[in-house]
Amino acid sequence: MLLAGQNAIVYGAAGRIGTAMSTAFAREGAKVHLTGRTAATLDALADKIRADGGRAKTAVVDALDEDAVNAHADAVAAADGSVDISVCVIGIADHQGTPLAEMALEDFERPIRLAVRSTFLTARAAARHMIPRRSGVILTFGGNGGGEPMRDYSIGGLQVALNAVDFLRRQLAAELGQHGIRVLGLHCGGIAEGLPADMPAAPVITDMIVAKTMLKRAATFADVGNVAVFAASDLAASMTSTSLNITAGAVSD
């Protein structure tokens, strides 16, 4: 098992991306600390992980609450001895479809504020426990903010948020590398299977996602989990300050 004996904290664990990462981490031997704002969904995920032979513990934690994030990370380190992996994949409530010239300030700045605040707070809390041990991995997810701006669709503040998180990831890597801590991002071009089945535009959006790829298929949630495991494992021991491209060729690095 690639992550045997490690402790992973996943913020926003019950979401589709969080579930993919959490179940993959547990499958590879990590004890997964599932956090979010809704106890029922966290408990359901923990039950599934345990039924599959994994280890999971739940806690209601708002990733935007500084005191709550710090207290939870402290509790994990105190009870289990370490914080080895940290990843924040909470929803950032972005608003799309309205041109920037017509968008309300709150709709524009909300995803930027939520993405940057949650990434900073959770990474800082983990780093404080990783530094003394001189090891640990912090992951981010959500796209490549350094990519080309959207020309044919009004994406609101999302791309700005991703740019901010991308730079924060690189700055964290630059400062934490001397302590043996790696910081990596996962860059996905869209997960078609995540679209609601009853969404009228789902087939059209799926075709748009797939058409941009070289492999002529979209990344799956399983792909996300598998790449997250690789990034967090010693197989990627020489990788930091970069983004792992799982766009199926939609973006050519």
LUMKEKOL-142929 format. One record per atom (N, C-alpha, C, CB): residue in three letters; x, y, z. Coordinates in steps of 0.02 Angstrom, whole numbers, plus 50000, padded with zeros to 5 digits. Glycine has a CB too. Example, Ala and Ser with C-alpha at 12.3 -4.5 7.8 and 13.67 -1.06 7.14 Angstrom:
2
ALA506604971650390ALA506154977550390ALA506604983550390ALA505654977650452SER506424988850354SER506844994750357SER506455000250394SER507044997050286
This chain:
253
MET500424994050000MET500005000050000MET500445006250000MET499525000050061LEU500285010849956LEU500715016649945LEU500705021650002LEU500525020049883LEU500155021750041LEU500085026750093LEU500005023550162LEU499495031250079ALA500255017650171ALA500185014050234ALA500475018050292ALA500525007150230GLY500085018550346GLY500315021850406GLY500265029450405GLY501005020050419GLN499995032350352GLN499945039550348GLN499245042050368GLN500115041850277ASN499235048350389ASN498605051650407ASN498455057050357ASN498645054550479ALA497875056650326ALA497665061650276ALA497055065350301ALA497505058150208ILE497075071950294ILE496485076050309ILE496205078550243ILE496665082050356VAL495565077250232VAL495225079550171VAL494665084350192VAL494935073450130TYR494715090450170TYR494205095550184TYR493725095650125TYR494535102650195GLY493075095250140GLY492575094450087GLY492555087250064GLY492735099150028ALA492645082650111ALA492745075650095ALA492135072350063ALA492935071850156ALA491545074650079ALA490935071150055ALA490725073249985ALA490375072450103GLY491055078249956GLY490915080049887GLY491185074849840GLY491215086949870ARG491035075449776ARG491245070349728ARG492005069749724ARG490955071849659ILE492355075449721ILE493085075249718ILE493365072849785ILE493365082149700GLY493095075449839GLY493325073449905GLY493225065949916GLY492965077349958THR492665063349894THR492525056149901THR493025052049861THR491815054549879ALA493165054249800ALA493645050649758ALA494335050349790ALA493705053949689MET494555055949817MET495205056049849MET495205052049914MET495425063249863SER494685053049955SER494655049650020SER494655042150012SER494045051950058THR494245039549968THR494215032349959THR494865029549930THR493625030549913ALA495185033349886ALA495825031149858ALA496375031149912ALA496035035649799PHE496395036349952PHE496885036550007PHE496795030650054PHE496825043250046ALA496165029350072ALA496025023850118ALA496205017150088ALA495285023850139ARG496055016250024ARG496225010049989ARG496975008649992ARG495985010349916GLU497365014049991GLU498095013249991GLU498395013550060GLU498415018549947GLY497975012950112GLY498225011950179GLY498215017850226GLY498895009550175ALA498035023750202ALA498025029650246ALA497415029550291ALA498035036150204LYS497485032450350LYS496905033850391LYS496645040650368LYS497075033850469VAL496025040850347VAL495755046950317VAL495315050550366VAL495375045350253HIS495485056850379HIS495085061150423HIS494625065250379HIS495545065650468LEU494005063450379LEU493505066450335LEU493195072550369LEU492955061350316THR493245078350337THR492955084350366THR492485087650317THR493495089150388GLY492015091350345GLY491535094950305GLY491045098250353GLY491165090350255ARG490495100850325ARG490025104350368ARG489395100350383ARG489825110750335THR489325094350353THR488725090350362THR488905083450388THR488325089750297ALA488735082150451ALA488925075850483ALA488655069750447ALA488695075850556ALA488035070050424ALA487715064250395ALA488085061750333ALA486995065750377THR488285066250289THR488635064150228THR489335061650244THR488665069850178LEU489655064550293LEU490315062150313LEU490275055150343LEU490635066950364ASP489765054050385ASP489675047550416ASP489535042150364ASP489115047750467ALA489145043950313ALA488985039050261ALA489625037050223ALA488465041950212LEU490045041950208LEU490665040450174LEU491125036250218LEU491025047050153ALA491165038050282ALA491585034150328ALA491355026950332ALA491575037350398ASP490705025950334ASP490435019050336ASP490635015150274ASP489665019250342LYS490625018350217LYS490815014950155LYS491555013150156LYS490665019450094ILE491965017850178ILE492685016550180ILE492835010750228ILE493065022950203ARG492515010750285ARG492625005450334ARG492374998750307ARG492275007050401ALA491804998850273ALA491534992650244ALA492014989650193ALA490864993950212ASP492404993950161ASP492894991650111ASP493574990050143ASP492984996950057GLY493604990250209GLY494214988450243GLY494674994150260GLY494584983650203GLY494465000350247GLY494885006050261GLY494755009050329GLY494785011250208ARG495145014250346ARG495075017650410ARG494865024850398ARG495735017350450ALA494365027150434ALA494115033850425ALA493845036550490ALA493575034050370LYS493925043050499LYS493655046550557LYS493345053050533LYS494205047850612THR492785054950561THR492435060950537THR492455066550588THR491715059250520ALA492405072650563ALA492365078550606ALA492025084150566ALA493065080750631VAL491555087450598VAL491235093250567VAL491715099250574VAL490535094750598VAL491985101450519VAL492475106950519VAL492325111450459VAL493205104250516ASP492265117850472ASP492185122750419ASP492885125050399ASP491735128850442ALA493095123550337ALA493765125150314ALA493895132650310ALA493885121950247LEU493385136650320LEU493465143950320LEU493545146750390LEU492875147250285ASP493485142450440ASP493515144450510ASP494225143050536ASP492985140650553GLU494605148350547GLU495305147650567GLU495385143450630GLU495615154450577ASP495005144950682ASP495075141450745ASP494885134050738ASP494645144750798ALA494355132750700ALA494135125850691ALA494645121650653ALA493455125650655VAL494925124650601VAL495435121050561VAL496045119550603VAL495635125250499ASN496285124450640ASN496875123450682ASN496745118250736ASN497085129950714ALA496165118650769ALA496015114050823ALA495965106850797ALA495355116050856HIS495665105950738HIS495595099250711HIS496275096350692HIS495135099250650ALA496695100250658ALA497365097750639ALA497765095950702ALA497735102950598ASP497715100150753ASP498055098750816ASP497815092150846ASP497955104550866ALA497155091050843ALA496865084950871ALA497095078750833ALA496105085450871VAL497125079250767VAL497355073550727VAL498075071850744VAL497285075150651ALA498505076950747ALA499205075850762ALA499295072950832ALA499605082350755ALA498905075450880ALA498955073050949ALA498725065850956ALA498545077550995ALA498185064050922ALA497895057350929ALA498265052150888ALA497175057450909ASP498475054050827ASP498765049150781ASP499505050150766ASP498385049250718GLY499795055450792GLY500505056350786GLY500765060450729GLY500805049950781SER500345061850679SER500585065650621SER500015068050578SER501065061450580VAL500165073050538VAL499745075050481VAL500195074350420VAL499445082550489ASP500055069350380ASP500505067750324ASP500255070450257ASP500585060250319ILE499595070850249ILE499295073050186ILE498735077850203ILE499045067050143SER498695083350166SER498145088050176SER497905090350108SER498355094050220VAL497255090250098VAL496975092650035VAL496305095950049VAL496895086849984CYS496195101850019CYS495575105550028CYS495205105749962CYS495715112650055VAL494615102849960VAL494215102749899VAL493495104849913VAL494215095649867ILE493425109949956ILE492755112449971ILE492475116049910ILE492775117150032GLY491815116649907GLY491505120549854GLY491645127949865GLY490755119349851ILE491735131649810ILE491895138849817ILE491335143249790ILE492545140449781ALA490755140449778ALA490155144349761ALA490265149449706ALA489905147849823ASP490595147249653ASP490715151849597ASP490085152949556ASP491285149249552HIS490015158749528HIS489445160649486HIS489685161349414HIS489115167249512GLN489365157749369GLN489575157849299GLN488985159749254GLN489865151149278GLY489145161849194GLY488625163349145GLY488455170749138GLY488015159649161THR488695174849185THR488575182049182THR489225185649163THR488315184649250PRO489215189949112PRO489825193549093PRO490095197649151PRO489685198149033LEU490755198349155LEU491055202049210LEU490795209149214LEU491805202049202ALA490655212149156ALA490425219049156ALA489735219849187ALA490405221749085GLU489375214149195GLU488705214349223GLU488655210749290GLU488215211249174MET489205208049314MET489195203849374MET489225207949437MET489775198949373ALA488855205749488ALA488875208949554ALA489545207549586ALA488295206449599LEU489795212249625LEU490445211449658LEU490465205249701LEU490595217549701GLU489945203849739GLU489935198049783GLU490005191549743GLU489285197949824ASP489655191149686ASP489705185149646ASP490395184149617ASP489195185349590PHE490735189649601PHE491405189249573PHE491915187249626PHE491605195849542GLU491895190549683GLU492425189649732GLU492335183549778GLU492485195749775ARG491715180849781ARG491585175249827ARG492045169249814ARG490865173149821PRO492095166649753PRO492515160749743PRO493255162149757PRO492445158149673ILE493475168249743ILE494175170049757ILE494305169949832ILE494335177049728ARG493845172949869ARG493915173249942ARG493895166249972ARG493365177549972LEU493415162249952LEU493345155549981LEU493925151049962LEU492685152349958ALA494145151249900ALA494685146849878ALA495345148649912ALA494765147249802VAL495505155049913VAL496145157149943VAL496145156150018VAL496295164449926ARG495605158150051ARG495575157550124ARG495625150250146ARG494925160750151SER495225145950116SER495225138950137SER495885135550122SER494655135250103THR496175136950064THR496825133950047THR497365136250095THR497015135749975PHE497375142750110PHE497885145450156PHE497805142450226PHE497835153050160LEU497195142650253LEU497085140350321LEU497255132950330LEU496375141550342THR497025128850283THR497135121650290THR497865119850278THR496695117750241ALA498185123150230ALA498895121750217ALA499325123950276ALA499125125250153ARG499175129650304ARG499565132150360ARG499495127450420ARG499345139150379ALA498885125250433ALA498775120750490ALA499165114350482ALA498025119250498ALA499165111550421ALA499535105350409ALA500285106550414ALA499355102450340ALA500515112050384ALA501235113350381ALA501535113950451ALA501365119750343ARG501165116750497ARG501425117550565ARG501575110750598ARG500925121350608HIS501225105550577HIS501365098950604HIS501855095050560HIS500715094950611MET501895096850497MET502365093450452MET503085095750460MET502145094450380ILE503175102150475ILE503845105050480ILE504285101350532ILE503795112450499PRO504045100150592PRO504475096650641PRO504665089550618PRO504125096250708ARG504235086350579ARG504365079550555ARG504765079450490ARG503715075850545ARG504825085350458ARG505185086150395ARG504905081650340ARG505925084650406SER504245081150338SER503915077350285SER503185079250282SER504005069750295GLY502875078050225GLY502165079350217GLY502015081650146GLY501935084550266VAL501385080950128VAL501155082850060VAL500515086850066VAL501055076550015ILE500505092550034ILE499905096750030ILE499685096849957ILE500035104050057LEU499055095149945LEU498785094949877LEU498255100249867LEU498505087949862THR498225102949807THR497675107349787THR497335104249726THR497935114549772PHE496735106549712PHE496365103849654PHE495925109349626PHE495925097649675GLY495815109049561GLY495315113549533GLY495485116749467GLY495185118749581GLY496015114649436GLY496165117449370GLY496815121249370GLY495615121849347ASN497005123149311ASN497625126749300ASN497465134049290ASN498025123849240GLY497535138049343GLY497375145049338GLY497805148849290GLY497425148149404GLY498385146049272GLY498825149449226GLY498645148449153GLY499535147249237GLY498095144849140GLY497905143549072GLY497615149649037GLY497395137949070GLU497425148648975GLU497145154048935GLU496455156148962GLU497085151948862PRO496295162548960PRO495635164848982PRO495095162148935PRO495595172548986MET494495161348962MET493935159048922MET493695164648876MET493345156648968ARG493635163048812ARG493415168148764ARG492675167348744ARG493845167748701ASP492425161248753ASP491745159948728ASP491255158448785ASP491765154148680TYR491445159948846TYR491005158548902TYR491175163148960TYR491045151148924SER490675165548996SER490785170049053SER490885165749116SER490175174949062ILE491505165549140ILE491685160949194ILE491735164449261ILE492345157649178GLY491575170949263GLY491555174549327GLY492235174849360GLY491065171349373GLY492255173849426GLY492875174349463GLY493245167749470GLY492735177049530LEU492995162449439LEU493295155849448LEU494025155649426LEU492905150649410GLN494165158049366GLN494845157649340GLN495315162049381GLN494875159849267VAL495075167549406VAL495485171849450VAL495635168049514VAL495125178549465ALA495145164549541ALA495245160549601ALA495765155149590ALA494585157449624LEU495725151749533LEU496205146449518LEU496915149249510LEU496005142849455ASN496975155149479ASN497635158249473ASN497915159749542ASN497585164749432ALA497495162249586ALA497725163949654ALA497955157649691ALA497175167449693VAL497565152249686VAL497745146049720VAL498385143149689VAL497175141049716ASP498445143549623ASP499055141049590ASP499675144549616ASP499005141849515PHE499635151149622PHE500225154749646PHE500355153249719PHE500145162249635LEU499815152749758LEU499895150949829LEU500225144149835LEU499205150949865ARG500025139449792ARG500335132749793ARG501085133349780ARG500015128249740ARG501285137149731ARG501995137749715ARG502375141349771ARG502085141549649GLN502065146449802GLN502395149949856GLN502475145449917GLN502005156249875LEU501955141549933LEU502005136749987LEU502565131749974LEU501335133049997ALA502605129249912ALA503135124449895ALA503825127549904ALA503045122049823ALA503895133849884ALA504545137149890ALA504755137949963ALA504515143949856GLU504285139450006GLU504455140550077GLU504505134150117GLU503945145150108LEU504105129150098LEU504075122950137LEU504545117550113LEU503375120350137GLY504815118350052GLY505255113250025GLY505865111850068GLY505485115249957GLN506135117050099GLN506725116250142GLN506575111850203GLN506975123050165HIS505925110950218HIS505725106750274HIS505505099850251HIS505155110150313GLY505625098250188GLY505445091750161GLY504715090950143GLY505625086550210ILE504345096450140ILE503635096250125ILE503515097750052ILE503245101350170ARG503105093650019ARG502955094549948ARG502255097549940ARG503015087849910VAL502165101849891VAL501515104949877VAL501375104149803VAL501505112549898LEU500835100649787LEU500665099049718LEU499935100549704LEU500815091649704GLY499785101949641GLY499105103049619GLY498885097649570GLY499025109849588LEU498235096549565LEU497955092049515LEU497535096249468LEU497535086349548HIS497675095849404HIS497355100049353HIS496905095749310HIS497885103649310CYS496255096749317CYS495765092849280CYS495375097249232CYS495285089249329GLY495245094749173GLY494895098749122GLY494135097849122GLY495145096949055GLY493875094349171GLY493155093249175GLY492995085849182GLY492805096049113ILE492535084149227ILE492355077149239ILE491635076249218ILE492465075149314ALA491535073449160ALA490875072849131ALA490405068649173ALA490915069949061GLU490665063449206GLU490225059149245GLU489945062649306GLU490605052949266GLY490205068549322GLY489955072349378GLY489345076549361GLY490485076749405LEU489175076949298LEU488585080849278LEU487945077149299LEU488585082149202PRO487445080749325PRO486815077549344PRO486495073949285PRO486335082749373ALA486245067949298ALA485945063849245ALA485345067249214ALA485755057049272ASP484975071149254ASP484375074449229ASP484505081449203ASP483855074649283MET485125083249196MET485305089849170MET485225089849094MET486035091649191PRO484775094049067PRO484635093948995PRO485255095048952PRO484125099148979ALA485705099248975ALA486295100848935ALA486875096048946ALA486515107848950ALA486785090948988ALA487335086449005ALA487655083248943ALA487085080949051PRO487265080548896PRO487585077548837PRO488005082548796PRO487055074448792VAL487755088648790VAL488125093748753VAL488765095548788VAL487685099948743ILE488725096448854ILE489325098248893ILE489825092648891ILE489135099948966THR489585086448897THR490035080648893THR490405080548827THR489645074148903ASP490045081648772ASP490355081748706ASP490885087348701ASP489825082648651MET490735093148732MET491205098648731MET491845096848769MET490885104848761ILE491765093648827ILE492345091648867ILE492775086648829ILE492125088648934VAL492455081448801VAL492805076148767VAL493135078648703VAL492335070348751ALA492795083048667ALA493055085448603ALA493725088948610ALA492565090048571LYS493855091948668LYS494475095748678LYS495055091248697LYS494375100948732THR494925084848711THR495455080448735THR495805076948677THR495175075348783MET496425075048689MET496795070948640MET496605063648645MET497555071748650LEU496425061448705LEU496255054448715LEU495525052848698LEU496395052448787LYS495145058148683LYS494435057448667LYS494035054048723LYS494355053448603ARG494205055948783ARG493825053948842ARG493975058948896ARG494005046648865ALA493505059748941ALA493605064348997ALA493905060649056ALA492935067649018ALA494245064249100ALA494495061249162ALA493895058949204ALA494935066249201THR494005053949244THR493485051349288THR493665052849361THR493395043749278PHE493185051849405PHE493325052649477PHE493865047649500PHE492685051849518ALA493835041749471ALA494355036749487ALA495045039249467ALA494195030049453ASP495085042549410ASP495725045449388ASP495985050449440ASP495655048849320VAL495535054649464VAL495725059749513VAL496005056449576VAL495115064149531GLY495655051249600GLY495885047849660GLY496555044549650GLY495385042649681ASN496645041349593ASN497275037849579ASN497865042649574ASN497215033849515VAL497765048249541VAL498305053149534VAL498455056449601VAL498125058449482ALA497935057549641ALA498045060449708ALA498475055749750ALA497375061849743VAL498345049249745VAL498745044349782VAL499475044649759VAL498465037149772PHE499575044649694PHE500255045049667PHE500605051249692PHE500245045049590ALA500275057049688ALA500575063349708ALA500765063249782ALA500105069149694ALA500355060049823ALA500475059949895ALA500975054649916ALA499825058749932SER501125050049871SER501565044449889SER502295045949876SER501355038249851ASP502725041349900ASP503435042149889ASP503635041049816ASP503815037249932LEU503185038449775LEU503325037849704LEU503435044649672LEU502765034049669ALA503145049849703ALA503215056649677ALA503675060749722ALA502535060049671ALA504145057449755ALA504565060749806ALA504965066649781ALA505025055749836SER505115066849716SER505505072349689SER505075077749656SER506015069749639MET504425077349665MET503965082149633MET503685087049684MET503405078349598THR503735093349669THR503405098549708THR503325104749665THR503815100149773SER502905109349687SER502795115749654SER502565115149582SER503435119749656THR502225109549567THR501985108649499THR501275106149501THR502435103949460SER500965105949443SER500275103449436SER500275097149394SER499815108949405LEU499925092049417LEU499875085949379LEU499275086449331LEU499795079849426ASN499425085949267ASN498935087049215ASN498535080649202ASN499275089449150ILE497885080749222ILE497455075049208ILE496865077249165ILE497205071749275THR497025081249113THR496515083749069THR496385079249008THR496705090649045ALA496725073449006ALA496665068848949ALA496895072248884ALA495945066448942GLY497335077048892GLY497605080448833GLY497225086648812GLY497625075748777ALA496735088748851ALA496375094948834ALA496845100948840ALA495755095848880VAL497325100448885VAL497845105548893VAL498515102348881VAL497815108848964SER498915105148838SER499575102548822SER500095106648857SER499695102448746ASP500435103748907ASP500945107348945ASP501605107448907ASP501035104149014
